[in-house]
Amino acid sequence: MKKVNSIFDVIGPIMVGPSSSHTAGAAKLARIARSLCGEEIKKVTFQLHGSFQTTYKGHGTDRALLAGILGLSPSDPGLVNAYELAKEAGLEYEFVKKDLGPVHPNTIKFIITGVSGNITEIVGASIGGGEVLISSLNGISVNFSGNSYTVISIQDDTPGIVSEISRVFAKSGINMATITLSRSARGKEGTMITEIDSAPSEQDLARLRALPHVKKIICYMPVNE
């Protein structure tokens, strides 16, 4: 039997329904994807896998995804007007049914084009009760839930870079909860995902961006913030 940690494990998250997996989870995934893009969004393609292919209209997944990509939380009443809000924002979008392979049945791939023309690809799953898991960022395997303050560093795969990033957090008294490292190839581009216990300041983020070999810093704030 699954361990129950809180009443929300029983009644589900605070949300605009009808489904915690197909509505709340979808909105949370899209809001995380927006944050990971790191800029204003011009266009997004939602590739829907598994059960999302057949239920995305009936369960409001389409509205939830649009709301999240616009920055709305799963509990925002504006979710029901997501199509109108997307039109007002000038957002281009499309929903595509896609077999993404041996992944969770509630998986979505986001292909996001920012206003600069840069393309960001994110894969994530809604795993139940409004909880989600991000599994891929621009083709690199990652693993985080979006429940904690999260700093993602994209940098050269070079000795010492992890300790330099960690030192910035230590100087500000920020405790690191988890660290996940991955790389495209030895000596090429690496990704460091750090879940931390408190929000980094703009000065912290500026120090991280100024580090040698760091190419990009993305800061994600929890979806309920």
Secondary structure as UniProt FT lines:
FT   HELIX           8..11
FT   HELIX           20..24
FT   HELIX           25..37
FT   STRAND          41..48
FT   TURN            50..51
FT   HELIX           52..55
FT   TURN            56..60
FT   HELIX           61..69
FT   TURN            70..71
FT   TURN            74..75
FT   HELIX           77..81
FT   HELIX           82..89
FT   STRAND          92..97
FT   TURN            105..106
FT   STRAND          107..114
FT   TURN            115..116
FT   STRAND          119..128
FT   TURN            129..130
FT   STRAND          131..137
FT   TURN            138..139
FT   STRAND          140..144
FT   STRAND          149..156
FT   TURN            159..160
FT   HELIX           161..171
FT   TURN            172..173
FT   STRAND          176..183
FT   TURN            186..187
FT   STRAND          189..196
FT   HELIX           202..210
FT   TURN            212..213
FT   STRAND          214..220
FT   TURN            223..224
//
